[in-house]
Amino acid sequence: MGNRGMEELIPLINKLQDAFSSIGQSCHLELPQIAVVGGQSAGKSSVLENFVGRDFLPRGSGIVTRRPLILQLVNSKAEYAEFLHCKGRKFVDFDEVRLEIEAETDRLTGSNKGISPVPINLRVYSPNVLNLTLIDLPGMTKVAVGDQPVDIEYQIRDMLLQFISKESCLILAVTPANTDLANSDALKISKEMDPQGLRTIGVITKLDLMDEGTDARDILENKLLPLRRGYIGVVNRSQKDIDGRKDIKAALAAERKFFLSHPAYRHMAERMGTPYLQKTLNQQLTNHIRDTLPALRSKLQSQLLSLEKEVDEYKNFKPDDPARKTKALLQMVQQFGVDFEKRIEGSGDQVDTLELSGGARINRIFHERFPFELVKMEFDEKELRREISYAIKNIHGVRTGLFTPDMAFEAIVKKQLIKLKEPCLKCIDLVIQELINTVRQCTLKVDGERLMTCLNSYPLLREETERIVTTYIRERESKTKDQVMLLIDIELSYINTNHEDFIGFANSGAPPSVIRRGWLTINISIMKGGSKDYWFILTAESLSWYKDEEEKEKKFMLPLDNLKLRDAEKGFMSTKPTFAIFNTEQRNVYKDLRQIELACDSQEEVDSWKASFLRAGVYPEKDQGVPADSLSMDPQLERQVETIRNLVDSYIGIVNKSIRDLMPKTIMHLMINSAKEFIYSELLAYLYSSGDQSSLMEESAEQAQRRDEMLRMYHALKEALHIIGDISTSTVSVPPPPPVDDTWIHTDPRCTAPPPGRPPAVRGPTPGPPAPPPLNPSPAFGAPPVPSRPGPPPVSANAFGSGSLEAPPPQVPSRPARVPPALPPGIPSRRPPAAPNRPTIIRPSEPSLLD
């Protein structure tokens, strides 16, 4: 592979895979790997067993592989297996390996064909394997069996996509030869994720089970559905062979014999079979790792830099050191105070862009939620007018009052002020909840730069801190509520009618000119113009409507004298909620209409307009649900009710404005600022007095485990960068050619020429002294071996023992050039033009495997 460092590439990726599997997904690196995909019973497991030379994978009908199996093959003198979840235990008996895979699968998925995306890591050491890492994935299925979910097909597909969608993953698409290649599930999903075919290696199994008279020659020659990396054919053991415990070595020999003897495959026998597949995958994965090294190195460096500070803190960490515990406690309390203040007061660092939190939510309570609660406390217009009327009558007693009594005004105002207590208390409760949530967020905060001084790393200390601060906030809650109730009582104690914003009795007789503005629809028959929308203005004296809200073009003004309201049904002219205005003296209201119908977009808007008309002195035709004596027909009493109603509105507005201003100030002073001061000045003393500090400072088991995993991760990354650094510096330039190999002198393999139209098989250099080149084959038949050339029987591999397409044998520079001799009689004298320059080693025309 060029240098010793390249041989360490696959073991390096294995180490990273183990480190990341044990730590979890904390290091998001896309490691180069080979994923094996295919339909059920396509022969995926048999291919892997042939690589190892042992029976070790679960077998059976239906879905057998139900969890991803990360299989790491390591060339070693000894032969044994190890599981990542059984650290330290070596499996020498491969039947035990199968049982352990089945037990570990059932542990997560159950015993009835369920699946799980959590992988099983298995490492096999053997002298019979090349360094290789593959991921055996569940076979694709269409129908759920047993207690499998009905969407098992999509679950398996999603699991496969998790692996093969990554650009760093090579895809080993396994397809049985006795099915139509166009219907291959493996090639279909590979084509989706790798449309250019750059990462896909095709494997054709069960070539010996094809119908008689058919073969897969076009597929294996990469002509039917071409892949850049081509196809390799293998012959696995049949179920009968497996049941009869046929040795895998014998099966490999039978596979070799099959390809050499089959007329459709003998010309490519050197590029078929399990040994060649394993060799090819080793080289493909190694080359793929080499190609992805720059990006992988960059990611490793960024991960390492992100861990530097943390690991420096861990290196000298002593869990039981009293001085460390005291220092950490002080730092955590100080940091908790800083975090709490930042969340309340706001800060530019670590801004949450997903939702409001801390001070922003409290600010919304102060300036949006609390004013809304005050506005929501709307008065029932009928009820309020009835109360004012009763108050005036009760104050006058048996006498008829000539003036509006101010005692009725005070009685109504005090009753409305008492209603303010509920929204004020609700505001305090909302702020309390936000403060407690903020405390919890601060204690659960994980700081990547100060993991050893995070409250979340010490569960007992975190719980005690939450308890102490929450208890203090609850204590301040009662004091804050008492203070707010005191504010309401102060407002009740004296009704200040001399306030500069109060309209006063002098102006109360002339109520605010405009009671309401808004759009209404006048329903008129089509003969008289049809329905139209107008901008209405309601005052205490009249109802006017304009063309639009600019109020420049007035259409009509209707005095409110002798007007009343009645309900109107939705008619042909409009489907909107409607009410009508009519004159009690049977006079026309508008033009020649005895009543006009006004429509709104919703029933709520209709009710709101009716309430506004009530304030203007326009009442319903029949009072529903109100006692007959609640609304008097006495014009003087109605004027007094309207006057007090306006005065109450004015004064309550002043009080609401004052309460909206004082509530945030009171809560900030008595609760929020007090809590910040408590955290800074008294929290540490409370923690010291609450119990044993050594127990408070016991770190969580998760934190201890995380520290160990972080150190392992750090060392794994550092070692990986070290190996990658050696490889990178060693492979910058083209490696020098290897020394001259003279072993070819002692061997004499038989040389045959390929039939016309087919690529020649890869052969080693012709041994022996310089000899005439092989004769040009006749177009009608293949060239037979030269009878005059003695030598041993032909060998199956070239002299360099590779047979690989990616690593051709080097040219021997000292070899003498061949001189074509005179041709024997009967042989055409014309030689193809390229014959004199024909190289010694003929590479097959399979560009897909080289790409």
Secondary structure, DSSP 4 states (H G I P E B T S, - for coil): --SHHHHTHHHHHHHHHHHHHHH-SSS-----EEEEEEBTTSSHHHHHHHHHTS--S---SS----S-EEEEEEE-SS-EEEETTSTT--B-SHHHHHHHHHHHHHHHH-SSS---S--EEEEEEETT--SEEEEE-PPB-SS--TT--TTHHHHHHHHHHHHHTSTTEEEEEEEETTS-GGG-HHHHHHHHH-TT-SSEEEEEE-GGGSPTT---HHHHTT-SS--TT-EEE--PPPHHHHHTT--HHHHHHHHHHHHHH-TTTGGGGGG-SHHHHHHHHHHHHHHHHHHHHHHHHHHHHHHHHHHHHHHHHHHT--TT-HHHHHHHHHHHHHHHHHHHHHHHH--SSS--SSS--THHHHHHIIIIIHHHHHHHS---HHHHHHHHHHHHHHHHTTSPPSS--HHHHHHHHHHHHHTTHHHHHHHHHHHHHHHHHHHHHHHH---TT-GGG-GGG-HHHHHHHHHHHHHHHHHHHHHHHHHHHHHHHHHHH---TT-TT--HHHHHTS--S-SEEEEEEEE--GGGT--EEEEEEE-SSEEEEESSTT--SEEEEEE-TTEEEEEE---SS--S-EEEEEETT---SBTTBSEEEEE-SSHHHHHHHHHHHHHTT-EESS--SS-TTTS---HHHHHHHHHHHHHHHHHHHHHHHHHHHHHHHHHIIIIIHHHHHHHHHTHHHHHHHHS-HHHHTPPPHHHHHHHHHHHHHHHHHHHHHHHHHHHHHHSSSPPPPPPP--GGGG------PPPTTSPPPP-PPPPSS--PPPPPPPTTSPPPPPTT---SPPPSS-TTS---SSSPPPP-TTPPPP---PPPTTS-SPPPTTSTT--SSPPPS-HHHH-
